[in-house]
């Protein structure tokens, strides 16, 4: 089909919403669509998003903006871009409800990236009626409250890179800072993301792990503001023996897709339930448990990067783009709408 104007709404803290939007945007651009992303992530200023989406295609809103300022910014952006497709990540009414008055009159095809949400949030804000305003619901590889909606379609998990785009293990280890001659050194990566205090906590954890694991283990902190700025982290995953982080969508899906052993804490979130995403074998209750869990993994065969096969995962973004392309545009007012093409 001919290229169309897509606007990807990726408001929300951390990097999860933004990473999914960039993953989808990369695939959509390769299909010939013009893609713009709007985000208010505090991590966005430090990321080279334009390298993936093009100059002028990323709109960074200040994380400090209140809901009124966000609504004004979104309205101006919609008026300027006039998207033919609007993709909203996670929040069907917008992060602060700013999309609620705009959706009914919007002429663009409306697509919701539908993930797990806390039941209290679903009930409190009556999300069912907002979900019904979307022409397509995409469920990216994990359970969600409205996964059985007639316009819902499940896809494999979304990854920001295809398997063929990952660096091989030796190249990834060099990017992580491991000298070429240190072939026997194991690599542990601590992924620092989330609230500022959580990033600080991960920084201290990386120092603790380096002291506790000894000189034959190389511990690298991965953070957007700490050199080397390795984003996306998925690119170097084949050089990592154990990944330590939290139970966010992207961290978990990237670790599983690449077969990288994961040690993760279920961080408390207002909307996301990280504890449901993590397997028992991946989850720790406190960061104090991280040292022994990492040490055990490094001593097992599963924690040796050179013994893992090259990943061959299916990236769900490609199916997601095709599903969006096949979605019927909204009918003119008064003509009614039949069942979706779920």
GUGU-490991 format. One record per residue: residue in one letter; y, x negated, z of N, C-alpha, C in turn. Coordinates in steps of 0.02 Angstrom, whole numbers, plus 50000, padded with zeros to 5 digits. Atoms other than C-alpha are relative to their C-alpha. Example, Ala and Ser with C-alpha at 12.3 -4.5 7.8 and 13.67 -1.06 7.14 Angstrom:
! residues 2
a499414995550000497754938550390500604995550000s499415004249997499474931650357500555003950037
This chain:
! residues 342
x499414995850000500005000050000500624995650000x499385003950003501804994349976500244998650071x499775001949934502644985450120500495005050029x499564995449964503534995850250500344996550058x499635002849944504764992850391499665002350065x500324998749936503874991650559500454997450056x499675002249940504714990750728499495000350057x500485000449946503594985050871500374999750067x499684999449935504184990451044499554996850051x500425003949954503544977751171500374998550065x499645000949937504564980651328499524999950059x500425000549941503814975851495500004992850023x499995006649971503684961051612499424995749975x500535004650020502604945751585500004998749925x500075001650071501944940851414499495004449965x500534996150030500584953751385500225004449943x499764995550053501564966751286500254996049940x499715004050053502474953451187499464996549959x500535003550036500894943751142499625004749955x500344995150042500014959351080500435001949940x499554998250055501544963950976500024994549947x499995005550048501614946750896499334999649963x500665000050032499734947550863499975005249945x500004994650050499924964150773500504998549944x499495001650050501514958450686499784994849950x500255005250046500694943050613499545003049948x500474996950047499304953450537500385004749952x499634995350043500534966650472500404996249948x499615003950049501634953450390499554997449943x500455002550051500124946350300499775005649953x500154994350043499824963850232500625002249961x499424998650040501574963750160500545004350032x499514995849966502534973750291500554995850031x499445003149965504234969350363499955002050074x500144998649930504014967850551500564997350045x499525002149950505294967250690499735001950069x500254999149932504924965850876500595000350048x499514999749947505984971151024499644998950066x500315001849936505584963851195500534998750052x499565002149945506384961451365499634995350047x500385004749959505104949051430500444994050019x499615005849977505914935351534499734993549969x500295006050031504754923051444500214999349927x499855000050071505374927651270500494994549978x499535005150024506864915551263499694993149989x500305006650005505714900551282499464999649946x500545000050049504474905651147500274999949929x499805000750071504594901250962499755006049960x500254993950031504344919250908500195000549926x499784999750069505334917250747499524996249954x500485003650042504024904950685499435004549978x500534995450017502794919250684500255006249963x499764993650026503894934050635500594999449952x499445000950045505354926550539500675000450036x499335000049971507184923350578500305007049995x499684993549998508124938950630499545005850012x500484994649991506544948850663499795000850073x500154999449929506494946650852500635002050037x499424997549963507664956450965499844999350075x500125001449930507724949651142500525003750042x499554996649953508474961551270499984996350067x499985003249935509024954451437499545003550049x500464997149951507704956951571500375003550056x499614997149945509114961751690500315006749982x499694993750021509684976951589499695006050037x500274994049969509534993651679499785004949945x500314995550049508715008651596500525003149953x499484997250043510365015451530500194995149945x499835005150050510794999151444499424999049952x500585000750045509024997851376499995005749950x500004994350046509135015351304500534999249946x499485001050050510785011451218499804994749950x500215005350045510064995451147499465002449952x500544997550043508515004251082500275004949948x499714995250047509535018151003500374996449944x499635003950052510655005550913499514996549953x500495003650041509144995850854499645004849952x500344995150043508255011350788500465002249943x499524997950052509835016450695500104994649948x499895005550047510024999250618499374998549958x500625001850035508194995850573499735005949959x500284994050030507725013850528499274998849979x500705001850016505865009650541499635005949969x500474995050027504565018750439499395000750046x500544999949951503285014350574500274997350066x499825002349933503645013150760499354999250040x500595001449960502285004950866500244998650071x499805000549930502485006951055499414997450041x500535002949959501464995951171499995003150069x500194997849933500715004551325500375006150026x499614994949966502145015951381500245005449951x499844995150052502215032051277500695003150006x499324997449991503885037551351500524994450003x499575005849991504605020051349499934997350070x500085003249935504645007951494500375003850055x499614996349951506005017751584500145007149979x499904993250024505855034351493500505000549943x499464999850050507125029351360499785002849932x500234997350063506015034751215499895007650002x500174992949994505685052251283500445004649959x499584995550040507215060751204500024998249926x499945002350069507045050851042499385001749958x500624999250037505225053650995499965006649960x500114993750037505265072250947500345000349932x499624999650063506565069850809499894994049955x500085006250037505965053050748499585001249937x500344998950063505455052950565499464994749986x500505005350010504455036750575499325002350024x500664999149972502595036850597499994996650069x499985002549932502335034350783499294998150022x500665002749981500895023550846500054997450071x500035002449931500435020451028499434995150008x500525004849980499495004851081499795002150071x500204996549939498505013651217499494995950041x500425004049956497795003551361499915003650067x500104997149934497225006951538500675000550036x499414998949959498585014051648499785003050067x500194997449935498545018151832500045007649999x500004992650001498075036551856500615003250033x499414997349967499535039251974500605000249953x499465000350048500745033951838499915005349946x500164995050051499885045051710500185006950024x499884993349972499995060151824500745001150017x499314999249976501725057151895500495001649944x499534999150055502595056351727499735004549944x500274995450050501495068751634499914996849932x500045003850062501015056151502499645003749944x500384996550051499855068251412500465003049947x499564996850049501305077351330500374994949957x499685005250041502105061151272499504996949952x500525002650044500465054651203499925004549939x500084995350055500375070451097500544999349946x499465001050048501985065251010499844994549949x500165005750044501115050350927499505002249946x500424998550057500285051150757499344996250003x500605004049993499005037950804500004996550067x500105003949940498325030350965499504994549982x500455005650011497565013050950499784997350068x500285002249936496405007851093499704993049989x500195006850020496264988751084499474996750043x500565003649972494574984751155499865000850074x500164998749930494594991751332500125007350015x499924992849984494485008951416500735001950011x499324997549992496045019751420499965007550015x500044993049977496465037051493499925005149944x500024995250054496685045751325499604997449940x500405003050053495375036151226499625005249959x500364994750036494545052651176500485005049967x499514995850035496145060151107499805000549926x500214999450070495835067050931500334995149952x499685004850044497055054450857499914992950024x500135006749973496375039550955499454996549961x500495004250033495425025350872499944993550040x500125006349965494625010550961499904994449950x500095006050041494694993150888499724994450044x500155005949959494024976250944500644997450033x499405002749967495204966751061500464996449950x499505003250043496804960050984500124992950024x499875007049987497034941250975500584997649956x499415002350037498604932150920499814995349944x500245004550053497574919950814499305002149980x500694999250023496024922050707499604993950021x500435005549978494534911250750500104993749958x499915005850044494834900050599500654996350012x499365003249988496594896250660500004995650063x500025003949939496054888150824499924992649985x500095007250007496204869450843499304998150021x500665002449978494554860150853500084996650068x499985002549931494104853151023500364993350007x499635006349993494694835050995500755000749991x499284999050012496364840650923500325003850057x499734996149944496604853451061500084995650062x499955004449941496264840251195500594995349993x499415004350010497564828851117500645003950013x499414995949988498824843151118500105001450074x499974998949928498414845851301500184993650038x499795006249968498824827651336499444995450021x500575004249982497084820351354499954994149951x500065005850045496984802451284499345000249961x500594999850043495744800451140499414996450031x500555004049973494744787451235499665003450060x500284996649941494444799451381499535005649979x500454994950027492994808351297499595003450054x500434997149948492064811651460500405004150050x499594996449952493534819551551499955007549986x499994992750006493414838251584500725002550005x499324997350001494944849051557500015006950033x499884993749967495504863051672500715002049986x499324997550014496994873551619500165005650048x499744994749956498004884051741500555003649963x499524996150039498914897851651500495003350047x499484997549955500564901451739500415005249964x499634994650030501284918251695500095005550053x499894994649952501924933851782500674999350035x499385000349962503244935051917500174992750017x499815006949984504244919351962499614996950057x500375002749943503354917552128499274998649982x500685001350023501674918652038499964993749958x499975006250039502184904951918500034994050048x499955005449950502674894052068499334999050034x500655000449968501004898052149499504996449956x500455003350046500064892551994500174992649993x499805007050002501064876451988499714996250059x500295003249941500514872352164499244999749995x500735000050008498724877352122499784994449954x500185005450046498684865251975500004993250036x499965006349962499214851152092499414999550048x500565000049953497884856252219499344998549964x500615001150038496524856652087499954992749977x500035006950023497004839552020499804995450057x500195004149942496884831952194499275001150019x500674998449976495264840852236499444998349951x500525001150050494334838152072499914992749980x500085007150011494654819652056500214997749931x499725003050060495094807751914499625001749936x500374998550060493724813351793500135007149975x499804993350021494524830451778500754999849986x499304999750019496174832951687500245007250009x499744993349987497154848051752500675000749966x499384998850036498504855051639500285006850017x499654993749988499764868251688500285002549934x499744996950061500144879951543500535005050019x499444995649983501854887851565500524999449945x499534999950055503214892751442500584995250010x499425004449987504514881751528499794993050024x500255006649979503414866451563499724996449939x500255003750057503154853251427499274997750013x499854997650068502144852951321499945007749998x500004992750002502544871151283499475002449950x500574998250042500844876251216499945007549996x500064992950011501054893851151499885001249927x500444996549953500004902751109499454995550028x500525004049967498754895451232499335000549963x500634999150036497354902451124499884994349950x500075005350050497694888550997499604994150027x500325005949972497044875151117499405001850043x500524997849955495684885351202499344996149991x500635003750011494264875351122499994993350035x499985006249962494864860051217499995000950075x499984998449928494804868751387499305001450025x500674998949970493244868051496500005005950048x499944994349955493834880551627500735002349999x499334997149998495324892251621500095003650066x499844996849937496144897751783500645004149990x499424995850010497344912351784499945006650036x500034993349972497524930851817499615004549952x500424995450039496654946351749500385003949948x499624996650051497944950851617499605000749935x500374998550062497374957851449499884993949957x500065005550047497724942651342499604994250028x500375005549969497054929651463499255001549997x500714998249997495404938951484499705000349930x500294999250067495144943351301499964993349964x500025006550032495574925751242499434995650027x500545003949969494374917751366499315002449975x500654997450021492944929351318499874998849926x500105001050072493234927851131499794992949984x500155007050013493134908951140499444997250043x500545002449956491754907951271500234995150052x499735004649950492894898851392499905002950070x500094997549932492364900551575500675001550033x499374997749971493704910051671499935000950075x499924998949929494214909751853500665003650009x499394996050002495464923551885500095004250062x499794995849945496384932852020500255006649970x499754993550022496704951551999500695001050033x499334999349973498584952052020500195007450007x499784993049993499354968152086500555001549950x499514997950049500314977451952500135007550008x499804993049993501234993951947499595004549954x500344995850049500345000251791499304997549983x500625003150023498934988251747499534999050060x500505001049947497314987351847499554994149980x500355006050021496734969451825499304999550029x500655000349968495284971551944499455003349959x500494996650041494424983451824499824996049938x500115003950061494574971151681499544994050012x500375006249985493774956251768499285001450020x500704999949978491914953551786499944996650067x500115003149934491204948651954499964992449994x500075007250009490784931451886500664996549986x499355002950016492604928751835500495000450057x499494998249952493504935651985499954996150066x499945002849932494094926852143500475004550039x499594995749958494874935952290500654996650020x499405003849983496114922152335500004993549960x499965006450036496734906352251499674994350038x500355005149960495954896552394499284999149975x500685000550025494274900252312499954996349934x500005002750068494794892652147499664993149996x500255006850004494334874552187499244999849996x500735000250000492504877652227499715003549939x500264996550059492274890152085500084995649938x499905004450057493014877951959499524994250002x500465005749993491974863652026499295002049980x500674997650017490394873952009499925001049925x500034998950072490804878751830499984993449961x500005006450034491154860851780499334996550006x500665003049991489454855851847499465003649961x500494996250038488584869151744500094998649926x499975001250072488204868251559500555004249967x499514995650031489394882751524500704997250004x499335002649993490874872251577500124993649961x499915006150039490684858551446500205002049929x499734997650063491764861251293499614997749940x500345002650058490744850251178499345003449986x500634996550010489214861251201500115007249977x499864993150021490084877651155500065000349924x499954999150072489914883950979500705002249980x499344997850024491454886950873500035007750003x499954992749994492084904750906499975003449932x500044996050062491724918050776500205007250014x499824993349979492594933050855500345003949944x499654995550045493264948050762500675001750032x499334998649975495144950050783500185007349983x499884992950010495524968550807500675001749968x499354998450029497304967050740499945002149927x500074998450071496684968050560499795007349992x500194993050003495804984650589500585004450022x499444996149975497324990650687500525001149944x499524999450055498474987150538499755005049948x500274995350049497324996350420500035007250026x499984993249971497235011250538500725002749999x499304997850003499135011850547500195001949929x499854998650070499255011050358499715006749978x500344993850019498045025650344500245006250038x499764994449960498955036450471500465004449959x499574995350036499755052050399500704999750028x499314999449976501645052550408500105006850031x499874993549970502365066550515500225005149948x499814994750045502555083250427500695002650017x499344997149985504265091450411499945005550052x500004994949947504725102950554499835006849972x500174993250020503935120050542499375000449959x500604999750041502455115050434499364999350041x500585000649957501315111750580499624993649987x500405006150005500065097750605499275001650014x500714999049989498195098050587499734994650045x500335005249960496945087050674500154993249971x499895006850023497185068450666499394997649961x500555002850039496065057050565499604995250042x500385004449955495175049850715499324998749975
